Amino acid sequence: MDHFRRHRGLLAVQSKIPIKDEYILSLVYTPGVADPCLAIHEDPEASFTYTMRGNTVAVVTDGSSVLSFGDAGPRAALPVMEGKCVLLKTLAGLDAFPLCAAERDPKRLARLIQCLTPTFGGFAIEDIASPRSFELLEALEGMSDADLPVPFFFNDMQGACSVVLAALRNALKVTGKEIKSLRAVITGAGGAGISVARFLRKAGVPDISLCDRHGIVWEGRQEGMNRFKQAAARELNPDGRKGTIADALKGADLFVGLSAARTVEPAAIRAMARKPIVFALANPTPEIQADEAKEAGAAVVLTGGVNYRHGMNVALAFPGILRGAIDCRATRIYDEMLIAAADAIAARVPEKEIGPERIVPRVFDLRVGPAVAEAVAGAAVALGVARADVDPE
């Protein structure tokens, strides 16, 4: 707490040009500022060159799903958003500013984001509870490139997709399994869980059981459902499988926890297939402790905290993804770009070092952000969605 109190938060605004005399003042303010104003008036795209816009991200939240606190509100979310901004600067060189909005209507929040596009080169969207996160995603995806000409990135959803796939790539090398033969169980049927389930299906995992606190999600279930869960059930569970989380884990190869603390017992890990892979990513306390999962027979274990020996965090993904998308001026971030990011993250672990204790790079491996940015920009170029003439390297 002391460092937050002493510094009054983690962020400050600092001028890039020291104003030492009247001449410098005349360049950065009046009359010198008129020249870039005129250039931007003639070509709005010039704002990416002459202003902070080309390197600045807004980190947006409504504070409805903050860490383990849940609906903490926008004011209590501000320290978390400041921390995200620090990571964006440290790991990707992006200037970032937190926007904690007292707005719970997804359509109005989408409109707020749209109204701020003249200032920001991209938006990182954080800690918004499901199903509002999906409703906000729908609202933003429904806008044209003209109305929303910069990328938006749902970190809890898209960032989780990239880091989970990156970890899985190397975990498969440890266990000798193939992605096309996996049975997976994902707990947590909110924004992260549904997004990761769909993403892993697209990446090649054929059999995925999505679960929440009530058990396996199946179409027609009444308890704890919404239209986004129903859609996921139709897509992922066409046979209508039912049962508890423990039932789903019997014989499964992969567990991905994106839910709540201590929701999986060691007995459920013992009931999984040979050499099970366990990603217990609930934060700050995982679904099962790493040591418990290892003792129960897990071949590879990851948890969600950066302080754990087995820790993995979305900070491996989101700074580089945003850096790459903004640099190539993509207006959307597509799954192919997230897959490219995952492969870049996985590749940062040298082949000779991959093992049960080492399947993802350290969060503060400063090579990760640039590698991810290069991969994302390259994927955008390949997709034909890059609007800037940029060499991904």
Secondary structure, DSSP 8 states (H G I E B T S, - for coil): -HHHHHHTSS-----SS---SHHHHHHHSTTTTHHHHHHHHH-GGGHHHHSGGGGEEEEEE-SSSBTTTBS--HHHHHHHHHHHHHHHHHHH--EEEEEE-----HHHHHHHHHHTTTT-SEEEE----TTHHHHHHHHHHTS-TTTS-S-EEEIIIIIHHHHHHHHHHHHHHHHT--GGG-EEEEE--SHHHHHHHHHHHHHT--EEEEEETTEE--TT--TT--HHHHHHHHHH-TT-----HHHHHTT-SEEEE-S-TT-S-HHHHHTS-SS-EEEE--SSS-SS-HHHHHHTT-SEEEES-TTSTTB--GGGTHHHHHHHHHHTT-SS--HHHHHHHHHHHHHTS-GGG-BTTBSS--TT-TTHHHHHHHHHHHHHHHHT---S-----
